[in-house]
Amino acid sequence: MPETEAGFGRTSRARSSGQWTAWAFLAPVVVYLIAFYAYPLYRNLDLSLHRYTVRSFVQGGAPFSGLDNYRTVFDSPTFWPALTHTAVFTGVSLVFQFSIGMALAIFFHQHFRLSATLRALFLVPWLLPLIVSASTWSWMLNSDSGIVNTALGVFGIGPVNWLTSPDWSLASVTIANIWIGIPFNLVVLYSGLQSIPSEIYEAAALDGATHWSTFWRVTFPLLRPVSAITLLLGLIYTLKVFDIIWIMTRGGPADGSTTLATWSYRLGFGNLLPSFGPGAAVGNLLIILAMVFGLLYIRMQRRTLR
């Protein structure tokens, strides 16, 4: 009996020691999530529910305003154009980034000579700092001395005011964002292609399948899980793109390229008299949009697993 109790005590102590060890390893992650995710989200929600000024932002004591900041955002004439620009910017970017990334992934999957070298070169836009990429595109799309207008002039096409026209500014930042996002789609989709057994393609070839039918009936269905996570990550990233747009156009001219992300920054930090509450409210709307699409993805994954 004493031996049994001693063995039980050792087992209990070992289990307790293992639990403390697990918590010790988990503690840095918990601290990181609280400090850099939970607390900023709480502060952003707090900002959107109070009427903050510069003084109250520093010293505290901002009066509670409820949903007034959200009403201000919804009633603003900038809201619907910013929402529309965000949808167009995100949708067009995702379609072209995914399509071009898929085409390049299939192209490099052929394993021809210099395939690895060319694939590495395609990663350059992804590796460059965004300020460098945005500045480069600003120079290329300059109305007077940009290389794009120079190339168009060779074909007899007049200069386009890419960055200074409300009709072209959104297209300009979208083109730059597509160029920056293609390498990510290429890398992820290429990795997905690597996981598809070659025997499946051999069987499709023996059945007389063409390249196009092989893609639609074999490659694309097997890449569906990878494609879904690629599109989800691309969606969340593109929704919050700020630096590219701000460096190239600052959301203008005449709000021609203003998105929810740039509008949120401009409200909170881009004026001499910042509107912290409405700026935080716009930021929360972006968070809600990202969460909605994330939950939709989780639901789709559960249906797939069933």
DOMAR-193804 format. One line per 4 residues: their letters; for each residue x, y, z of C-alpha. Coordinates in pm, whole numbers, plus 50000, padded with zeros to 5 digits. Layout:
! residues N
A> X:Y:Z; ...
This chain:
! residues 306
MPET> 50000:50000:50000; 50275:50254:50086; 50452:50168:49758; 50131:50234:49566
EAGF> 50086:50570:49738; 50450:50660:49669; 50411:50566:49302; 50094:50771:49280
GRTS> 50272:51067:49439; 50562:51045:49192; 50317:51028:48899; 50124:51327:49031
RARS> 50444:51531:49079; 50565:51436:48732; 50233:51539:48580; 50241:51869:48772
SGQW> 50600:51933:48665; 50507:51865:48301; 50218:52112:48323; 50443:52384:48463
TAWA> 50697:52317:48189; 50425:52347:47925; 50308:52676:48074; 50667:52802:48083
FLAP> 50701:52740:47710; 50359:52891:47643; 50412:53204:47853; 50621:53402:47595
VVVY> 50355:53344:47329; 50076:53452:47566; 50267:53766:47665; 50335:53845:47299
LIAF> 49970:53802:47199; 49848:54017:47490; 50105:54293:47435; 50089:54318:47056
YAYP> 49739:54195:46970; 49491:54200:47259; 49596:54533:47411; 49613:54725:47078
LYRN> 49269:54586:46985; 49133:54695:47321; 49284:55043:47285; 49146:55078:46933
LDLS> 48798:54981:47055; 48833:55225:47345; 48935:55504:47105; 48632:55439:46884
LHRY> 48389:55465:47178; 48524:55790:47327; 48563:56149:47207; 48938:56186:47221
TVRS> 49134:56505:47165; 49512:56542:47162; 49503:56645:47527; 49277:56363:47644
FVQG> 49474:56116:47432; 49783:56199:47639; 49630:56274:47978; 49315:56060:47965
GAPF> 48963:56156:48066; 48798:56143:47723; 48416:56146:47747; 48226:55838:47641
SGLD> 48050:55887:47307; 47907:55542:47235; 47859:55482:46865; 47882:55849:46765
NYRT> 48219:55796:46599; 48075:55517:46387; 47781:55739:46289; 48031:56008:46190
VFDS> 48213:55758:45971; 47898:55625:45802; 47763:55977:45742; 48090:56102:45593
PTFW> 48091:56156:45214; 48425:55973:45206; 48289:55646:45343; 48126:55494:45035
PALT> 48404:55595:44791; 48664:55457:45035; 48468:55132:45075; 48428:55100:44698
HTAV> 48798:55169:44638; 48890:54912:44903; 48670:54648:44736; 48804:54723:44386
FTGV> 49167:54743:44503; 49138:54416:44696; 48936:54223:44437; 49141:54319:44132
SLVF> 49468:54263:44319; 49363:53915:44434; 49242:53806:44088; 49558:53910:43906
QFSI> 49801:53807:44180; 49648:53462:44203; 49610:53410:43827; 49962:53524:43740
GMAL> 50106:53341:44040; 49930:53020:43935; 50053:53054:43575; 50411:53112:43689
AIFF> 50395:52825:43940; 50284:52584:43665; 50550:52726:43432; 50832:52674:43682
HQHF> 50696:52332:43777; 50832:52206:43442; 51185:52203:43594; 51366:52338:43289
RLSA> 51719:52475:43288; 51759:52797:43489; 51419:52735:43648; 51554:52784:44000
TLRA> 51743:53100:43904; 51445:53262:43736; 51221:53163:44024; 51460:53332:44265
LFLV> 51456:53650:44055; 51078:53660:44075; 51111:53686:44453; 51284:54024:44429
PWLL> 50960:54232:44450; 50864:54042:44764; 51204:54094:44927; 51234:54467:44859
PLIV> 51117:54707:45131; 50774:54842:45043; 50899:55200:45049; 51152:55111:44779
SAST> 50891:54933:44565; 50637:55216:44599; 50898:55483:44525; 51015:55291:44217
WSWM> 50661:55267:44084; 50608:55637:44155; 50911:55714:43938; 50803:55474:43662
LNSD> 50450:55619:43651; 50558:55984:43665; 50354:56184:43413; 50650:56379:43273
SGIV> 50958:56158:43301; 50822:55810:43381; 50937:55513:43181; 50579:55389:43136
NTAL> 50466:55703:42953; 50788:55697:42751; 50709:55340:42641; 50352:55440:42555
GVFG> 50484:55728:42348; 50673:55480:42128; 50335:55339:42022; 50187:55684:41967
IGPV> 49988:55692:42291; 49982:56023:42475; 50100:56063:42833; 49872:55936:43110
NWLT> 49850:56115:43444; 49885:55794:43641; 49934:55950:43984; 49777:56294:43943
SPDW> 49441:56200:43790; 49148:56074:44002; 49059:55843:43713; 49397:55667:43710
SLAS> 49537:55687:44063; 49351:55379:44191; 49462:55178:43887; 49822:55287:43946
VTIA> 49840:55172:44308; 49657:54850:44216; 49916:54769:43948; 50197:54827:44196
NIWI> 50028:54607:44457; 49974:54327:44203; 50344:54333:44114; 50442:54313:44482
GIPF> 50201:54028:44564; 50274:53793:44273; 50585:53633:44433; 50390:53530:44743
NLVV> 50128:53352:44533; 50404:53195:44321; 50589:53052:44621; 50282:52910:44798
LYSG> 50120:52763:44484; 50451:52621:44364; 50490:52445:44699; 50139:52306:44658
LQSI> 50224:52174:44312; 50528:51998:44456; 50301:51794:44684; 50092:51650:44397
PSEI> 50222:51300:44303; 50358:51275:43950; 50174:50942:43906; 49845:51131:43883
YEAA> 49971:51331:43586; 50105:51016:43423; 49766:50849:43459; 49593:51156:43312
ALDG> 49833:51154:43016; 49765:50783:42952; 49392:50862:42949; 49455:51116:42675
ATHW> 49388:51428:42883; 49503:51758:42734; 49707:52012:42932; 49399:52228:42982
STFW> 49177:51943:43102; 49457:51817:43327; 49476:52158:43489; 49100:52188:43549
RVTF> 49036:51825:43648; 49357:51737:43832; 49577:52031:43930; 49318:52289:44031
PLLR> 49102:52054:44247; 49407:51917:44428; 49534:52271:44488; 49203:52386:44635
PVSA> 49316:52385:45001; 49639:52569:44915; 49449:52810:44690; 49199:52886:44966
ITLL> 49464:52978:45224; 49657:53177:44962; 49350:53382:44875; 49257:53429:45241
LGLI> 49602:53555:45340; 49614:53774:45032; 49272:53916:45115; 49363:54000:45473
YTLK> 49694:54155:45367; 49542:54357:45082; 49258:54493:45295; 49508:54665:45520
VFDI> 49755:54785:45254; 49850:55139:45346; 50214:55215:45272; 50203:55156:44895
IWIM> 49902:55383:44846; 50024:55650:45085; 50371:55674:44930; 50242:55682:44572
TRGG> 49929:55900:44595; 49847:55970:44963; 49496:55854:44877; 49443:56129:44622
PADG> 49399:56320:44417; 49047:56416:44527; 49023:56088:44724; 49061:55899:44395
STTL> 49264:55622:44561; 49149:55655:44922; 49081:55321:45088; 48963:55243:45439
ATWS> 49324:55190:45551; 49451:55526:45422; 49139:55706:45543; 49185:55563:45892
YRLG> 49544:55688:45903; 49452:56029:45764; 49178:56073:46024; 49400:55972:46313
FGNL> 49739:56112:46216; 49721:56297:45886; 49569:56625:46010; 49675:56899:46247
LPSF> 49358:56828:46447; 49340:56447:46445; 49010:56264:46480; 49124:55967:46686
GPGA> 48774:55827:46743; 48655:55813:46379; 48999:55691:46271; 48981:55403:46519
AVGN> 48623:55329:46406; 48739:55290:46045; 49019:55062:46165; 48769:54847:46352
LLII> 48559:54815:46036; 48866:54674:45859; 48920:54427:46143; 48557:54315:46122
LAMV> 48586:54263:45745; 48900:54052:45790; 48734:53846:46066; 48425:53783:45852
FGLL> 48631:53641:45567; 48842:53441:45812; 48531:53283:45964; 48396:53206:45617
YIRM> 48721:53027:45538; 48703:52822:45859; 48346:52725:45781; 48443:52619:45428
QRRT> 48729:52410:45566; 48496:52233:45810; 48257:52149:45527; 48546:52015:45322
LR> 48666:51792:45609; 48316:51647:45649
